[in-house]
């Protein structure tokens, strides 16, 4: 199989099914990739300044209240959900009782919380493709942050393996979670850094 990055076409770079081992051997070409159900795709271009600012502020706020009980990681880090599904969420949390899923390769198993911050080219992937993958592989809670709308969708995994939209936080709403009790912050605070920027 030819792995020359110059010969990849569109966003598809290796013929499926792609495994973690194939992904790990892919030469570093300065791009970031993910695999979902054996399909390897090129991720969106580097995050914008607003994306980075919101991600940094959200991670900082979460760490302040949750670091005693949770490990908090941010992209880029491989979350190996299976041999054919490897993703790089913006932020993730793992309860310290489950530290065993943290290895030299990355995170090998479902985080307790995954957070994706939408980029212009990631809406379909984050809201459909990755949402399904996170549910199938047992991620208990999934947040989708929309910078333009300034909202946070909170999805909880049901017993039948599907996500249910539990809440939509915005403005002065306080973000809380039944599954992650250390979480508690005012939604608009994560946009503090970009409040005066021209978007």
N, C-alpha and C positions, 0 to 999 in steps of 0.2 A: 504494500500500500504506500503510495507516494505521500509523504508528509511535508513536502516543500510548501511553506506558507505562501510563496508567490503564485502557486497554482491553485489556491483555493478559489471557489466561485461563490459569489454573493456572500451570504452569512453562513452557509453550510461549509464546513471545513474538512470533515472526515465522513466517510460513508458509515451510516449506522449499521449495527449497533456499536456505539463508541463506549468503551469501558474506562474506568478510572486510570488503569495502567496506560492505556493509549493516550489519554488526556495528559497524564504526568510526563510522558515522553515527548509531547509536542514541543518543538523548539520555541524558546522565548523570542517572540517577534514584536514585543511591546504592546500586544493586545491582551484583552481578558476574554476568557471563554467560560461557558457553562455547558453542562450536559443535563438534559432532562429526558428520561426514557430512552437513553441511548443516542439522542440527537444532540450533536455538539454545535453550538452557535456562538457567533461573535457577539459580545455584549455591546451596549450603546457606547458612544464616545465618552471620554472622561467626564465625571460629574461637573456641573456648573458651580460657580461660586456660591449661589444660593443653596444648591443641594448640599454642598460641603458645610456651609454655615449651619443649616438646619440639622444636618446629621451630627455635627459636632456638639451643638447645643443640646440636642436630645440625648446623646450618649452621656454628656456631662451631668445632666439632670438625673438620669437614671442611675448613674454610678453613685451620685451623692446619697441616694436613699437605699440603694439595693446591693452595693458591693459587699456588704457583710454576708449576704445569703446567696449572691449570684456572681458568676463570672460574666463579664460583658466584653464582647469582641466586636470589631467593625471590619468592613471590607478594606482590602481584599483578604479573605480567608476562605479556604475550601471547606464547605460543609458537605461531607460525603454521606448522603442519605442511602445510597446503594452503590453497587459497582457501576451502574449506568445512570445515576443521577447525582451530579456534583454541582452545587450552586454557590454563589458568593453574595449572600444578603448584605444589606447596608449595615445593619446592627443585629446582634443576636444575644440572647441571655441563656445561661445554663446554670441550674441550681447546683450549689456546691456539693450536694449529695450525689450528683451525677458527673463529677469531675472525670470519671474514667472515660468519658467520650472524647475528652481533649487529648489528642495524641500529637506526635511530631508531624504527621501528614496534614492534620487539620482537626475538624470536628467530625467524629465518626459516629453519627447517630443524630436523632432529631433534637434540636434545641427546645427549650421550654417556651421561648418567644422568639419570633423572627419579625424584623421590621424592614420593610422596603419603602424607600422614598422615591416617588415617581419622577422619572425623567421624561422629556418629550418623546423619546422613542421606546419607552419601556411600559407604557400603560397596558397593552394587551398581554405582554409577557408576565408582568407582575400580578395583574388582576385575573388572568385566566390560567396560563400555563404553569406559573410557579405556585399560584394558589392551589391548584389541583395537586401538584407534586408535594407541597407541604402537608396537605391533608392526607394524602395516600401514605406518607411516611411518618405520620403521627406527631407533627408539630402542634402542640396543644393550643397555642394562641398565635395569631398572625395579625400584624398591624400594617396598614397601607397609608402612608402619609402623602397627601396631595398638596404640594407647595403652592400651586396656583389658587386652589380653592381654600387653602389653609384649613384642611380637615384631616381627621385621623379615623380610619375605619378599623374597628376592632372585631376580629373574627375569632370565634371559639370553635374548637373541634368537638363535634357531637359523637355520641357512642357509635353511630352508624358510619363514622369516617368522613362525614361531610362537615364543611364549615357553615356556621350561621353568623350572620352579621348581628353582633350583639349591641353595638353602639356606634354612633357617628359623633365624634367630638369636634367642636369648633369654638372659636372666640374665647370666652371666659369659662367654658366648661372645664371641670376638673377631671382629668384622665385617671381612672382607677381600673383595677382588674381584680376580679374574684380569684383568679388563678395565681396572680402575682401580687400579694398584698402590700409589698414594699413600694409599689408604684403609686404615685399621687402627685400630679403637677397640673398647673393651669395650661391649657392648650396653647394659648397665644404666646406663652413664654418661650416656646421653642423657635418662634420667629423673631425673637428679640434682636438678633444680630442683623437681620435684613429689613427691619422696620422702615428704615429711611432710604433703602436702596431703590433705584429705578429697576423694575423687573422687566 
